[in-house]
C-alpha cells in the first residue's frame, strides 16, 4: 500500500494469490462486475483494421497508446485496474505517470469550470465531467471531449504536458507477474508493439477497493 500510494502502481508476483486473474483479483480486492464488459478482459496486440473504432486497439492498432485513465468517460471511473501477464513480451512496456504532476499549477476554480463530456452517450446520457473531481483525476484524449472554452484550453495544456512527461516504464516479463495501477491517481499508456511483441497477452480486471 505504501508503494501504491507513493508511485500510483505496484508490481508483484501473482502466484501467492492464485493461478487465475480472477483469483488474484478476488484475493487482493473487490472485483467490479458489470453487464457491459467482461469481468476479466484479454488484451492482445491487434491490427486496427480488424477491430471496431470503439476500442484503443481499433484506433491505434500496434502503434503507441496515449496516456489515459481507463473508463474516463464513466461518471466515476474504476479505482484500480489489475493487469496480469499470461504471455510476456519484453519489447512492450506499460508507461505510468502521476496525474498530480500533469495538473500542477492549474487553478482549482478553473478545473471546476472546465467541462467535458463522453464522446458517445453512456446509458443514454451525456453527463458533464471534470478532469479533477476532488479525489480523483481523469483523462482521455479520445473518448471525452471539452464542451466549453476552459475545457478546450485545459485539454491543450494536458496534451502538451503528457507529450513531455517523465514516466515510469514497466515491462511484465514473466507469466503471472501482475501490475496494480491506481486509476484515480495515474495515467497509463502502452508503447508501440513490434514484431517481437505480437504474442503478448495480458488479462485485466477492475477493482473498487483493496483488502487489508
PyMOL CGO cylinders between C-alpha atoms (Angstrom):
from pymol import cmd
from pymol.cgo import CYLINDER

trace = [
    CYLINDER, 0.00, 0.00, 0.00, 2.88, 2.38, 0.72, 0.3, 1, 1, 1, 1, 1, 1,
    CYLINDER, 2.88, 2.38, 0.72, 4.36, 1.86, -2.75, 0.3, 1, 1, 1, 1, 1, 1,
    CYLINDER, 4.36, 1.86, -2.75, 0.92, 2.13, -4.35, 0.3, 1, 1, 1, 1, 1, 1,
    CYLINDER, 0.92, 2.13, -4.35, 0.28, 5.44, -2.60, 0.3, 1, 1, 1, 1, 1, 1,
    CYLINDER, 0.28, 5.44, -2.60, 3.72, 6.85, -3.40, 0.3, 1, 1, 1, 1, 1, 1,
    CYLINDER, 3.72, 6.85, -3.40, 4.08, 5.73, -7.01, 0.3, 1, 1, 1, 1, 1, 1,
    CYLINDER, 4.08, 5.73, -7.01, 0.49, 5.06, -8.10, 0.3, 1, 1, 1, 1, 1, 1,
    CYLINDER, 0.49, 5.06, -8.10, 1.30, 1.47, -9.05, 0.3, 1, 1, 1, 1, 1, 1,
    CYLINDER, 1.30, 1.47, -9.05, 2.89, -1.68, -7.68, 0.3, 1, 1, 1, 1, 1, 1,
    CYLINDER, 2.89, -1.68, -7.68, 4.28, -4.81, -9.35, 0.3, 1, 1, 1, 1, 1, 1,
    CYLINDER, 4.28, -4.81, -9.35, 4.03, -8.20, -7.70, 0.3, 1, 1, 1, 1, 1, 1,
    CYLINDER, 4.03, -8.20, -7.70, 4.12, -11.93, -8.33, 0.3, 1, 1, 1, 1, 1, 1,
    CYLINDER, 4.12, -11.93, -8.33, 0.55, -13.14, -8.61, 0.3, 1, 1, 1, 1, 1, 1,
    CYLINDER, 0.55, -13.14, -8.61, 1.31, -16.78, -7.79, 0.3, 1, 1, 1, 1, 1, 1,
    CYLINDER, 1.31, -16.78, -7.79, 0.83, -16.49, -3.99, 0.3, 1, 1, 1, 1, 1, 1,
    CYLINDER, 0.83, -16.49, -3.99, -2.64, -15.00, -4.60, 0.3, 1, 1, 1, 1, 1, 1,
    CYLINDER, -2.64, -15.00, -4.60, -3.95, -17.51, -7.15, 0.3, 1, 1, 1, 1, 1, 1,
    CYLINDER, -3.95, -17.51, -7.15, -3.45, -19.12, -10.54, 0.3, 1, 1, 1, 1, 1, 1,
    CYLINDER, -3.45, -19.12, -10.54, -6.05, -17.10, -12.43, 0.3, 1, 1, 1, 1, 1, 1,
    CYLINDER, -6.05, -17.10, -12.43, -6.55, -13.36, -12.78, 0.3, 1, 1, 1, 1, 1, 1,
    CYLINDER, -6.55, -13.36, -12.78, -9.96, -13.65, -11.14, 0.3, 1, 1, 1, 1, 1, 1,
    CYLINDER, -9.96, -13.65, -11.14, -8.49, -15.49, -8.15, 0.3, 1, 1, 1, 1, 1, 1,
    CYLINDER, -8.49, -15.49, -8.15, -5.75, -12.90, -7.76, 0.3, 1, 1, 1, 1, 1, 1,
    CYLINDER, -5.75, -12.90, -7.76, -8.22, -10.02, -8.02, 0.3, 1, 1, 1, 1, 1, 1,
    CYLINDER, -8.22, -10.02, -8.02, -10.64, -11.58, -5.55, 0.3, 1, 1, 1, 1, 1, 1,
    CYLINDER, -10.64, -11.58, -5.55, -7.87, -12.20, -3.04, 0.3, 1, 1, 1, 1, 1, 1,
    CYLINDER, -7.87, -12.20, -3.04, -6.46, -8.68, -3.11, 0.3, 1, 1, 1, 1, 1, 1,
    CYLINDER, -6.46, -8.68, -3.11, -9.59, -6.58, -3.55, 0.3, 1, 1, 1, 1, 1, 1,
    CYLINDER, -9.59, -6.58, -3.55, -13.22, -6.11, -4.53, 0.3, 1, 1, 1, 1, 1, 1,
    CYLINDER, -13.22, -6.11, -4.53, -13.71, -7.08, -8.18, 0.3, 1, 1, 1, 1, 1, 1,
    CYLINDER, -13.71, -7.08, -8.18, -16.06, -4.94, -10.27, 0.3, 1, 1, 1, 1, 1, 1,
    CYLINDER, -16.06, -4.94, -10.27, -18.55, -6.93, -12.32, 0.3, 1, 1, 1, 1, 1, 1,
    CYLINDER, -18.55, -6.93, -12.32, -20.64, -5.14, -14.92, 0.3, 1, 1, 1, 1, 1, 1,
    CYLINDER, -20.64, -5.14, -14.92, -23.00, -6.42, -17.61, 0.3, 1, 1, 1, 1, 1, 1,
    CYLINDER, -23.00, -6.42, -17.61, -21.47, -4.22, -20.34, 0.3, 1, 1, 1, 1, 1, 1,
    CYLINDER, -21.47, -4.22, -20.34, -17.93, -5.62, -20.21, 0.3, 1, 1, 1, 1, 1, 1,
    CYLINDER, -17.93, -5.62, -20.21, -16.31, -8.93, -19.34, 0.3, 1, 1, 1, 1, 1, 1,
    CYLINDER, -16.31, -8.93, -19.34, -15.04, -9.09, -15.79, 0.3, 1, 1, 1, 1, 1, 1,
    CYLINDER, -15.04, -9.09, -15.79, -11.69, -10.45, -16.99, 0.3, 1, 1, 1, 1, 1, 1,
    CYLINDER, -11.69, -10.45, -16.99, -10.66, -8.99, -20.34, 0.3, 1, 1, 1, 1, 1, 1,
    CYLINDER, -10.66, -8.99, -20.34, -7.94, -10.42, -22.57, 0.3, 1, 1, 1, 1, 1, 1,
    CYLINDER, -7.94, -10.42, -22.57, -5.55, -7.86, -24.04, 0.3, 1, 1, 1, 1, 1, 1,
    CYLINDER, -5.55, -7.86, -24.04, -3.55, -8.86, -27.12, 0.3, 1, 1, 1, 1, 1, 1,
    CYLINDER, -3.55, -8.86, -27.12, -1.89, -6.77, -29.85, 0.3, 1, 1, 1, 1, 1, 1,
    CYLINDER, -1.89, -6.77, -29.85, -4.20, -6.31, -32.82, 0.3, 1, 1, 1, 1, 1, 1,
    CYLINDER, -4.20, -6.31, -32.82, -4.19, -4.56, -36.15, 0.3, 1, 1, 1, 1, 1, 1,
    CYLINDER, -4.19, -4.56, -36.15, -6.68, -1.71, -36.12, 0.3, 1, 1, 1, 1, 1, 1,
    CYLINDER, -6.68, -1.71, -36.12, -8.16, -2.76, -39.48, 0.3, 1, 1, 1, 1, 1, 1,
    CYLINDER, -8.16, -2.76, -39.48, -9.67, -5.85, -37.89, 0.3, 1, 1, 1, 1, 1, 1,
    CYLINDER, -9.67, -5.85, -37.89, -11.28, -4.07, -34.92, 0.3, 1, 1, 1, 1, 1, 1,
    CYLINDER, -11.28, -4.07, -34.92, -14.03, -1.60, -34.11, 0.3, 1, 1, 1, 1, 1, 1,
    CYLINDER, -14.03, -1.60, -34.11, -13.09, 2.03, -33.55, 0.3, 1, 1, 1, 1, 1, 1,
    CYLINDER, -13.09, 2.03, -33.55, -14.68, 1.89, -30.09, 0.3, 1, 1, 1, 1, 1, 1,
    CYLINDER, -14.68, 1.89, -30.09, -11.51, 0.36, -28.62, 0.3, 1, 1, 1, 1, 1, 1,
    CYLINDER, -11.51, 0.36, -28.62, -7.97, 1.68, -28.26, 0.3, 1, 1, 1, 1, 1, 1,
    CYLINDER, -7.97, 1.68, -28.26, -6.66, -1.12, -30.47, 0.3, 1, 1, 1, 1, 1, 1,
    CYLINDER, -6.66, -1.12, -30.47, -9.30, -0.23, -33.02, 0.3, 1, 1, 1, 1, 1, 1,
    CYLINDER, -9.30, -0.23, -33.02, -8.00, 3.33, -33.14, 0.3, 1, 1, 1, 1, 1, 1,
    CYLINDER, -8.00, 3.33, -33.14, -4.26, 2.83, -32.71, 0.3, 1, 1, 1, 1, 1, 1,
    CYLINDER, -4.26, 2.83, -32.71, -3.62, -0.79, -33.67, 0.3, 1, 1, 1, 1, 1, 1,
    CYLINDER, -3.62, -0.79, -33.67, 0.01, -1.67, -32.96, 0.3, 1, 1, 1, 1, 1, 1,
    CYLINDER, 0.01, -1.67, -32.96, 1.01, 1.97, -32.54, 0.3, 1, 1, 1, 1, 1, 1,
    CYLINDER, 1.01, 1.97, -32.54, 1.68, 3.60, -29.19, 0.3, 1, 1, 1, 1, 1, 1,
    CYLINDER, 1.68, 3.60, -29.19, -1.36, 4.11, -26.96, 0.3, 1, 1, 1, 1, 1, 1,
    CYLINDER, -1.36, 4.11, -26.96, -1.59, 7.64, -25.50, 0.3, 1, 1, 1, 1, 1, 1,
    CYLINDER, -1.59, 7.64, -25.50, -1.81, 8.28, -21.76, 0.3, 1, 1, 1, 1, 1, 1,
    CYLINDER, -1.81, 8.28, -21.76, -5.30, 7.90, -20.37, 0.3, 1, 1, 1, 1, 1, 1,
    CYLINDER, -5.30, 7.90, -20.37, -7.45, 6.73, -17.48, 0.3, 1, 1, 1, 1, 1, 1,
    CYLINDER, -7.45, 6.73, -17.48, -9.44, 3.57, -18.02, 0.3, 1, 1, 1, 1, 1, 1,
    CYLINDER, -9.44, 3.57, -18.02, -13.15, 4.30, -18.38, 0.3, 1, 1, 1, 1, 1, 1,
    CYLINDER, -13.15, 4.30, -18.38, -12.57, 8.06, -18.13, 0.3, 1, 1, 1, 1, 1, 1,
    CYLINDER, -12.57, 8.06, -18.13, -15.98, 8.59, -19.74, 0.3, 1, 1, 1, 1, 1, 1,
    CYLINDER, -15.98, 8.59, -19.74, -17.75, 7.00, -16.75, 0.3, 1, 1, 1, 1, 1, 1,
    CYLINDER, -17.75, 7.00, -16.75, -19.14, 9.39, -14.16, 0.3, 1, 1, 1, 1, 1, 1,
    CYLINDER, -19.14, 9.39, -14.16, -16.75, 7.71, -11.70, 0.3, 1, 1, 1, 1, 1, 1,
    CYLINDER, -16.75, 7.71, -11.70, -14.00, 5.55, -13.27, 0.3, 1, 1, 1, 1, 1, 1,
    CYLINDER, -14.00, 5.55, -13.27, -12.95, 2.31, -11.52, 0.3, 1, 1, 1, 1, 1, 1,
    CYLINDER, -12.95, 2.31, -11.52, -10.45, 2.92, -8.73, 0.3, 1, 1, 1, 1, 1, 1,
    CYLINDER, -10.45, 2.92, -8.73, -7.88, 0.27, -9.63, 0.3, 1, 1, 1, 1, 1, 1,
    CYLINDER, -7.88, 0.27, -9.63, -7.01, -1.82, -12.65, 0.3, 1, 1, 1, 1, 1, 1,
    CYLINDER, -7.01, -1.82, -12.65, -5.13, -5.08, -12.37, 0.3, 1, 1, 1, 1, 1, 1,
    CYLINDER, -5.13, -5.08, -12.37, -3.01, -6.37, -15.26, 0.3, 1, 1, 1, 1, 1, 1,
    CYLINDER, -3.01, -6.37, -15.26, -1.79, -9.97, -15.13, 0.3, 1, 1, 1, 1, 1, 1,
    CYLINDER, -1.79, -9.97, -15.13, 0.72, -11.28, -17.64, 0.3, 1, 1, 1, 1, 1, 1,
    CYLINDER, 0.72, -11.28, -17.64, -0.13, -14.54, -19.39, 0.3, 1, 1, 1, 1, 1, 1,
    CYLINDER, -0.13, -14.54, -19.39, 2.37, -14.39, -22.28, 0.3, 1, 1, 1, 1, 1, 1,
    CYLINDER, 2.37, -14.39, -22.28, 5.25, -11.93, -21.70, 0.3, 1, 1, 1, 1, 1, 1,
    CYLINDER, 5.25, -11.93, -21.70, 6.81, -9.64, -24.29, 0.3, 1, 1, 1, 1, 1, 1,
    CYLINDER, 6.81, -9.64, -24.29, 9.83, -7.74, -23.03, 0.3, 1, 1, 1, 1, 1, 1,
    CYLINDER, 9.83, -7.74, -23.03, 9.75, -5.38, -26.03, 0.3, 1, 1, 1, 1, 1, 1,
    CYLINDER, 9.75, -5.38, -26.03, 6.41, -3.85, -24.93, 0.3, 1, 1, 1, 1, 1, 1,
    CYLINDER, 6.41, -3.85, -24.93, 6.14, -1.56, -21.93, 0.3, 1, 1, 1, 1, 1, 1,
    CYLINDER, 6.14, -1.56, -21.93, 3.35, -0.03, -19.88, 0.3, 1, 1, 1, 1, 1, 1,
    CYLINDER, 3.35, -0.03, -19.88, 4.03, 3.62, -19.09, 0.3, 1, 1, 1, 1, 1, 1,
    CYLINDER, 4.03, 3.62, -19.09, 2.74, 5.36, -15.98, 0.3, 1, 1, 1, 1, 1, 1,
    CYLINDER, 2.74, 5.36, -15.98, 2.74, 9.00, -14.92, 0.3, 1, 1, 1, 1, 1, 1,
    CYLINDER, 2.74, 9.00, -14.92, 1.32, 10.54, -11.75, 0.3, 1, 1, 1, 1, 1, 1,
    CYLINDER, 1.32, 10.54, -11.75, -1.75, 12.63, -12.58, 0.3, 1, 1, 1, 1, 1, 1,
    CYLINDER, -1.75, 12.63, -12.58, -0.97, 15.28, -9.99, 0.3, 1, 1, 1, 1, 1, 1,
    CYLINDER, -0.97, 15.28, -9.99, 2.23, 16.36, -11.74, 0.3, 1, 1, 1, 1, 1, 1,
    CYLINDER, 2.23, 16.36, -11.74, 0.35, 16.84, -15.02, 0.3, 1, 1, 1, 1, 1, 1,
    CYLINDER, 0.35, 16.84, -15.02, -2.16, 19.16, -13.33, 0.3, 1, 1, 1, 1, 1, 1,
    CYLINDER, -2.16, 19.16, -13.33, 0.43, 21.10, -11.33, 0.3, 1, 1, 1, 1, 1, 1,
    CYLINDER, 0.43, 21.10, -11.33, -0.18, 24.84, -11.45, 0.3, 1, 1, 1, 1, 1, 1,
    CYLINDER, -0.18, 24.84, -11.45, -3.83, 24.60, -12.53, 0.3, 1, 1, 1, 1, 1, 1,
    CYLINDER, -3.83, 24.60, -12.53, -6.29, 26.77, -10.60, 0.3, 1, 1, 1, 1, 1, 1,
    CYLINDER, -6.29, 26.77, -10.60, -8.90, 24.77, -8.70, 0.3, 1, 1, 1, 1, 1, 1,
    CYLINDER, -8.90, 24.77, -8.70, -11.66, 27.11, -9.80, 0.3, 1, 1, 1, 1, 1, 1,
    CYLINDER, -11.66, 27.11, -9.80, -10.68, 26.73, -13.47, 0.3, 1, 1, 1, 1, 1, 1,
    CYLINDER, -10.68, 26.73, -13.47, -10.66, 22.95, -13.12, 0.3, 1, 1, 1, 1, 1, 1,
    CYLINDER, -10.66, 22.95, -13.12, -14.15, 23.13, -11.69, 0.3, 1, 1, 1, 1, 1, 1,
    CYLINDER, -14.15, 23.13, -11.69, -15.43, 25.21, -14.58, 0.3, 1, 1, 1, 1, 1, 1,
    CYLINDER, -15.43, 25.21, -14.58, -13.65, 23.33, -17.39, 0.3, 1, 1, 1, 1, 1, 1,
    CYLINDER, -13.65, 23.33, -17.39, -16.33, 20.90, -18.56, 0.3, 1, 1, 1, 1, 1, 1,
    CYLINDER, -16.33, 20.90, -18.56, -16.11, 17.76, -20.67, 0.3, 1, 1, 1, 1, 1, 1,
    CYLINDER, -16.11, 17.76, -20.67, -18.48, 15.03, -21.79, 0.3, 1, 1, 1, 1, 1, 1,
    CYLINDER, -18.48, 15.03, -21.79, -18.20, 11.50, -23.20, 0.3, 1, 1, 1, 1, 1, 1,
    CYLINDER, -18.20, 11.50, -23.20, -17.82, 11.32, -26.95, 0.3, 1, 1, 1, 1, 1, 1,
    CYLINDER, -17.82, 11.32, -26.95, -20.78, 8.95, -27.01, 0.3, 1, 1, 1, 1, 1, 1,
    CYLINDER, -20.78, 8.95, -27.01, -23.82, 8.58, -24.80, 0.3, 1, 1, 1, 1, 1, 1,
    CYLINDER, -23.82, 8.58, -24.80, -23.46, 6.31, -21.78, 0.3, 1, 1, 1, 1, 1, 1,
    CYLINDER, -23.46, 6.31, -21.78, -26.73, 4.68, -20.74, 0.3, 1, 1, 1, 1, 1, 1,
    CYLINDER, -26.73, 4.68, -20.74, -28.49, 7.18, -22.97, 0.3, 1, 1, 1, 1, 1, 1,
    CYLINDER, -28.49, 7.18, -22.97, -26.92, 10.19, -21.24, 0.3, 1, 1, 1, 1, 1, 1,
    CYLINDER, -26.92, 10.19, -21.24, -24.16, 12.71, -21.86, 0.3, 1, 1, 1, 1, 1, 1,
    CYLINDER, -24.16, 12.71, -21.86, -23.07, 13.70, -18.35, 0.3, 1, 1, 1, 1, 1, 1,
    CYLINDER, -23.07, 13.70, -18.35, -20.90, 16.74, -17.69, 0.3, 1, 1, 1, 1, 1, 1,
    CYLINDER, -20.90, 16.74, -17.69, -17.45, 15.64, -16.48, 0.3, 1, 1, 1, 1, 1, 1,
    CYLINDER, -17.45, 15.64, -16.48, -14.48, 17.38, -14.88, 0.3, 1, 1, 1, 1, 1, 1,
    CYLINDER, -14.48, 17.38, -14.88, -10.89, 16.23, -15.20, 0.3, 1, 1, 1, 1, 1, 1,
    CYLINDER, -10.89, 16.23, -15.20, -10.37, 16.70, -11.47, 0.3, 1, 1, 1, 1, 1, 1,
    CYLINDER, -10.37, 16.70, -11.47, -13.18, 15.70, -9.14, 0.3, 1, 1, 1, 1, 1, 1,
    CYLINDER, -13.18, 15.70, -9.14, -11.55, 16.38, -5.78, 0.3, 1, 1, 1, 1, 1, 1,
    CYLINDER, -11.55, 16.38, -5.78, -10.44, 12.82, -5.00, 0.3, 1, 1, 1, 1, 1, 1,
    CYLINDER, -10.44, 12.82, -5.00, -9.61, 11.57, -8.49, 0.3, 1, 1, 1, 1, 1, 1,
    CYLINDER, -9.61, 11.57, -8.49, -8.30, 12.67, -11.86, 0.3, 1, 1, 1, 1, 1, 1,
    CYLINDER, -8.30, 12.67, -11.86, -9.45, 11.51, -15.26, 0.3, 1, 1, 1, 1, 1, 1,
    CYLINDER, -9.45, 11.51, -15.26, -8.02, 11.88, -18.74, 0.3, 1, 1, 1, 1, 1, 1,
    CYLINDER, -8.02, 11.88, -18.74, -8.71, 10.54, -22.20, 0.3, 1, 1, 1, 1, 1, 1,
    CYLINDER, -8.71, 10.54, -22.20, -7.96, 12.43, -25.40, 0.3, 1, 1, 1, 1, 1, 1,
    CYLINDER, -7.96, 12.43, -25.40, -10.10, 10.02, -27.42, 0.3, 1, 1, 1, 1, 1, 1,
    CYLINDER, -10.10, 10.02, -27.42, -13.32, 9.29, -25.52, 0.3, 1, 1, 1, 1, 1, 1,
    CYLINDER, -13.32, 9.29, -25.52, -14.06, 12.53, -23.68, 0.3, 1, 1, 1, 1, 1, 1,
    CYLINDER, -14.06, 12.53, -23.68, -14.26, 15.97, -25.28, 0.3, 1, 1, 1, 1, 1, 1,
    CYLINDER, -14.26, 15.97, -25.28, -14.42, 19.56, -23.99, 0.3, 1, 1, 1, 1, 1, 1,
    CYLINDER, -14.42, 19.56, -23.99, -17.69, 21.46, -24.17, 0.3, 1, 1, 1, 1, 1, 1,
    CYLINDER, -17.69, 21.46, -24.17, -16.56, 24.99, -23.23, 0.3, 1, 1, 1, 1, 1, 1,
    CYLINDER, -16.56, 24.99, -23.23, -13.58, 27.29, -23.81, 0.3, 1, 1, 1, 1, 1, 1,
    CYLINDER, -13.58, 27.29, -23.81, -11.96, 26.48, -20.47, 0.3, 1, 1, 1, 1, 1, 1,
    CYLINDER, -11.96, 26.48, -20.47, -12.19, 22.79, -21.34, 0.3, 1, 1, 1, 1, 1, 1,
    CYLINDER, -12.19, 22.79, -21.34, -10.61, 23.33, -24.76, 0.3, 1, 1, 1, 1, 1, 1,
    CYLINDER, -10.61, 23.33, -24.76, -7.64, 25.24, -23.32, 0.3, 1, 1, 1, 1, 1, 1,
    CYLINDER, -7.64, 25.24, -23.32, -7.18, 22.76, -20.47, 0.3, 1, 1, 1, 1, 1, 1,
    CYLINDER, -7.18, 22.76, -20.47, -7.22, 19.84, -22.91, 0.3, 1, 1, 1, 1, 1, 1,
    CYLINDER, -7.22, 19.84, -22.91, -4.48, 21.51, -24.96, 0.3, 1, 1, 1, 1, 1, 1,
    CYLINDER, -4.48, 21.51, -24.96, -2.28, 22.04, -21.90, 0.3, 1, 1, 1, 1, 1, 1,
    CYLINDER, -2.28, 22.04, -21.90, -2.72, 18.45, -20.68, 0.3, 1, 1, 1, 1, 1, 1,
    CYLINDER, -2.72, 18.45, -20.68, -1.80, 17.06, -24.11, 0.3, 1, 1, 1, 1, 1, 1,
    CYLINDER, -1.80, 17.06, -24.11, 1.36, 19.19, -24.21, 0.3, 1, 1, 1, 1, 1, 1,
    CYLINDER, 1.36, 19.19, -24.21, 2.43, 18.18, -20.70, 0.3, 1, 1, 1, 1, 1, 1,
    CYLINDER, 2.43, 18.18, -20.70, 1.85, 14.49, -21.31, 0.3, 1, 1, 1, 1, 1, 1,
    CYLINDER, 1.85, 14.49, -21.31, 3.90, 14.64, -24.50, 0.3, 1, 1, 1, 1, 1, 1,
    CYLINDER, 3.90, 14.64, -24.50, 6.89, 15.80, -22.43, 0.3, 1, 1, 1, 1, 1, 1,
    CYLINDER, 6.89, 15.80, -22.43, 6.22, 13.95, -19.17, 0.3, 1, 1, 1, 1, 1, 1,
    CYLINDER, 6.22, 13.95, -19.17, 8.76, 11.80, -17.39, 0.3, 1, 1, 1, 1, 1, 1,
    CYLINDER, 8.76, 11.80, -17.39, 7.11, 8.43, -16.98, 0.3, 1, 1, 1, 1, 1, 1,
    CYLINDER, 7.11, 8.43, -16.98, 7.84, 5.07, -15.38, 0.3, 1, 1, 1, 1, 1, 1,
    CYLINDER, 7.84, 5.07, -15.38, 8.29, 2.25, -17.92, 0.3, 1, 1, 1, 1, 1, 1,
    CYLINDER, 8.29, 2.25, -17.92, 7.20, -1.18, -16.72, 0.3, 1, 1, 1, 1, 1, 1,
    CYLINDER, 7.20, -1.18, -16.72, 7.67, -4.48, -18.53, 0.3, 1, 1, 1, 1, 1, 1,
    CYLINDER, 7.67, -4.48, -18.53, 5.69, -7.54, -17.48, 0.3, 1, 1, 1, 1, 1, 1,
    CYLINDER, 5.69, -7.54, -17.48, 8.35, -10.08, -18.18, 0.3, 1, 1, 1, 1, 1, 1,
    CYLINDER, 8.35, -10.08, -18.18, 7.05, -13.40, -16.87, 0.3, 1, 1, 1, 1, 1, 1,
    CYLINDER, 7.05, -13.40, -16.87, 3.80, -15.33, -16.61, 0.3, 1, 1, 1, 1, 1, 1,
    CYLINDER, 3.80, -15.33, -16.61, 1.62, -14.38, -13.63, 0.3, 1, 1, 1, 1, 1, 1,
    CYLINDER, 1.62, -14.38, -13.63, 3.54, -11.16, -12.99, 0.3, 1, 1, 1, 1, 1, 1,
    CYLINDER, 3.54, -11.16, -12.99, 0.98, -8.51, -12.07, 0.3, 1, 1, 1, 1, 1, 1,
    CYLINDER, 0.98, -8.51, -12.07, 0.72, -4.75, -12.20, 0.3, 1, 1, 1, 1, 1, 1,
    CYLINDER, 0.72, -4.75, -12.20, -1.80, -2.95, -9.99, 0.3, 1, 1, 1, 1, 1, 1,
    CYLINDER, -1.80, -2.95, -9.99, -2.50, 0.64, -11.09, 0.3, 1, 1, 1, 1, 1, 1,
    CYLINDER, -2.50, 0.64, -11.09, -4.31, 3.37, -9.18, 0.3, 1, 1, 1, 1, 1, 1,
    CYLINDER, -4.31, 3.37, -9.18, -6.63, 4.59, -11.94, 0.3, 1, 1, 1, 1, 1, 1,
    CYLINDER, -6.63, 4.59, -11.94, -7.58, 7.71, -9.95, 0.3, 1, 1, 1, 1, 1, 1,
    CYLINDER, -7.58, 7.71, -9.95, -4.06, 8.99, -9.36, 0.3, 1, 1, 1, 1, 1, 1,
    CYLINDER, -4.06, 8.99, -9.36, -2.16, 7.97, -12.51, 0.3, 1, 1, 1, 1, 1, 1,
    CYLINDER, -2.16, 7.97, -12.51, -2.48, 7.91, -16.28, 0.3, 1, 1, 1, 1, 1, 1,
    CYLINDER, -2.48, 7.91, -16.28, -1.09, 4.97, -18.23, 0.3, 1, 1, 1, 1, 1, 1,
    CYLINDER, -1.09, 4.97, -18.23, -0.05, 4.25, -21.81, 0.3, 1, 1, 1, 1, 1, 1,
    CYLINDER, -0.05, 4.25, -21.81, 1.42, 1.45, -23.91, 0.3, 1, 1, 1, 1, 1, 1,
    CYLINDER, 1.42, 1.45, -23.91, 4.48, 1.53, -26.13, 0.3, 1, 1, 1, 1, 1, 1,
    CYLINDER, 4.48, 1.53, -26.13, 4.22, 0.52, -29.77, 0.3, 1, 1, 1, 1, 1, 1,
    CYLINDER, 4.22, 0.52, -29.77, 4.21, -3.22, -30.47, 0.3, 1, 1, 1, 1, 1, 1,
    CYLINDER, 4.21, -3.22, -30.47, 6.96, -4.58, -32.70, 0.3, 1, 1, 1, 1, 1, 1,
    CYLINDER, 6.96, -4.58, -32.70, 7.02, -7.98, -34.36, 0.3, 1, 1, 1, 1, 1, 1,
    CYLINDER, 7.02, -7.98, -34.36, 8.78, -9.40, -31.28, 0.3, 1, 1, 1, 1, 1, 1,
    CYLINDER, 8.78, -9.40, -31.28, 5.82, -8.46, -29.09, 0.3, 1, 1, 1, 1, 1, 1,
    CYLINDER, 5.82, -8.46, -29.09, 2.95, -9.83, -31.15, 0.3, 1, 1, 1, 1, 1, 1,
    CYLINDER, 2.95, -9.83, -31.15, 2.41, -12.82, -28.84, 0.3, 1, 1, 1, 1, 1, 1,
    CYLINDER, 2.41, -12.82, -28.84, 1.95, -10.59, -25.76, 0.3, 1, 1, 1, 1, 1, 1,
    CYLINDER, 1.95, -10.59, -25.76, -1.15, -11.43, -23.75, 0.3, 1, 1, 1, 1, 1, 1,
    CYLINDER, -1.15, -11.43, -23.75, -2.37, -9.73, -20.61, 0.3, 1, 1, 1, 1, 1, 1,
    CYLINDER, -2.37, -9.73, -20.61, -5.57, -10.09, -18.64, 0.3, 1, 1, 1, 1, 1, 1,
    CYLINDER, -5.57, -10.09, -18.64, -7.26, -7.11, -17.00, 0.3, 1, 1, 1, 1, 1, 1,
    CYLINDER, -7.26, -7.11, -17.00, -9.93, -6.59, -14.39, 0.3, 1, 1, 1, 1, 1, 1,
    CYLINDER, -9.93, -6.59, -14.39, -11.13, -3.65, -12.32, 0.3, 1, 1, 1, 1, 1, 1,
    CYLINDER, -11.13, -3.65, -12.32, -11.28, -3.27, -8.55, 0.3, 1, 1, 1, 1, 1, 1,
    CYLINDER, -11.28, -3.27, -8.55, -13.36, -0.85, -6.50, 0.3, 1, 1, 1, 1, 1, 1,
    CYLINDER, -13.36, -0.85, -6.50, -11.07, -1.22, -3.47, 0.3, 1, 1, 1, 1, 1, 1,
    CYLINDER, -11.07, -1.22, -3.47, -8.36, -3.30, -1.84, 0.3, 1, 1, 1, 1, 1, 1,
    CYLINDER, -8.36, -3.30, -1.84, -8.41, -5.70, 1.08, 0.3, 1, 1, 1, 1, 1, 1,
    CYLINDER, -8.41, -5.70, 1.08, -6.24, -5.38, 4.14, 0.3, 1, 1, 1, 1, 1, 1,
]
cmd.load_cgo(trace, "trace")
